[in-house]
Amino acid sequence: MKKYCLFLDLIDDPELIAEYEAYHQNVWPEIIESIKASGITKMEIYRYNNRLNMIIEATDDFSMEKKAEADESNATVQKWEQMMWKYQQALPGSKPGEKWQLAKVIFSL
C-alpha cells in the first residue's frame, strides 16, 4: 500500500468554502469511479480554515503520473477540476496551473 499527503488552499471566503464543502458532500459518481479506477483505495480531505489536506491510500501499482494522464483524457474529470478552481488557490511556490502539492514524510511511527 502507498500513502500520500497533499495540500492545497481554498480562497479565503466563507461562502466559497461552504460551496466547496457542499460539492464534496455529493461528489459526482464519475469522479468517484475515476479515483477508484486509478488504484486509490481511500481518500480523505481535511480542512483547517482555508487550508486543505488530502490523505490518499493506494495500491502498490498506483502512480500519480498515470492518474494525471487518465484525468487529462477524462472530460468529466476536467469539468470537475475546472469547477473546483473557482474555490481553490495554489500554494505559494506552486507552478502555474499546479493544484495539490505532495508533502514530504519527515516522521513515521
DATA-V877402 format. One line per field, one symbol per residue. ss: DSSP state (h for helix, s for strand, l for the rest). phi: phi as a letter, one per 30 degrees, with the letter a starting at -180 (. if undefined). burial: + if it has 16 or more other ideal C-beta (glycine too) atoms within 10 Angstrom, else -. A space follows every 10 residues. Layout:
BEGIN
ss: ???
phi: ???
burial: ???
END
This chain:
BEGIN
ss: lsssssssss lllhhhhhhh hhhhhlllhh hhhhhhhlls ssssssssll ssssssssll lllhhhhhhh hhllhhhhhh hhhhlllssl llllllllll sslllllll
phi: .cbbbbbacc ddbeddddde ddeddbdeed deedddddjd cabbbcbbhc ccbccccbdd cdbddddddd ddccedddde dddddeccbd deiddeidcd cdccdcabc
burial: ---+-+-+++ ------+--+ ---------- +--++--+++ --+------+ -+-+-+-+-- -+----+--- +--+--+--+ ------++-+ +-------++ +--------
END
